[in-house]
Amino acid sequence: MTDFERELLGVLREALMLNEPPAGFNAQSNLFQTFGLDSVDALEIMMVIKREYGIGFSPVDEQNKKIFMNIDQLAAYITSKRSA
């Protein structure tokens, strides 16, 4: 994982009160399967990203499922929006 991906994982873990990731967890691991997240957690992730990084999301955007799939996708999305 990159430094930013580790930072992002830390932000999510703190906000959602998640346990330490299991051995073998990496930036491509599915967040929802790994941590047992649901749609309410996805909304919380949206709020945390807005608060921490100033990046907003539409709750009905078809791309959200892909963006929130793993740390790699989420970090790439945030980075693209920050540099835009």
N, C-alpha and C positions, 0 to 999 in steps of 0.2 A: 504494500500500500504506500501511496505517496504521503507526504506530511499533511497535505490538505485532507486527504481521505481519512487519515487517522484523527485529525482534528474534528472533522464532520461526524465520524462515528462517536467520538467522545461527546459532542454536543447532543447527538440523538440519544445516546445512552443516558446522559444526565437528565434530559427533558422527559424521556419516557420511562425512566427508572429501570433500565434494562440491565440484565446480568452481563457478566463478562462473556464475550463471544466464545463459542466452543473451539477446541483445537481444530485446525484446518480452515477456520473462517478466513475469507479473503475478500477483496474489494468486489469480486463478482458473485459472492454468495448471496442468495436470495434473502433479503431482510425479513420478509413476511414469514417465510418458512422457518428461518433460523430462530427468530425471536417470538414467533407466534403472534404477529401483529395482525390487526384488522383495520377496517375502514375508519374507525374512530382514531386509531393511531396514525393513520395516513393524514387525517385532518390536523392532528397535533404536530406532525412533521412539517406540514405546510406552514403552520403558525410559527414554529421554531425557526424555520429557514427564513421567513419574513422578518422575524425579530433579530436574528443573529447576522443575516447577510443582506437584508433589504430586498430579497427576491420574492415576488408574489406569484401565486398560482391561481388558476381557475379550478375550482373543485370539479367541474364537469369536463375538463380538457381530456380528450382521448389519449393524449400522450402521457398522462400522469402515471398510468400503470407501468409503462416502460421506464419513466424517469425515476420512480420510487422503487424499482425492482431491486437495486443494489447500490452500494456506496459508490461504485465506479460510475454508474449512470447519473446518480444524483450530483456527485462532484463535478462531472463534466457539464451538466446542465447549469449549475451555479456558476462555474467558471465562464461558460459562454455568455451568460447574462451579465456578469460583472464586467466583462471586457467589451460588451456591446455599447 
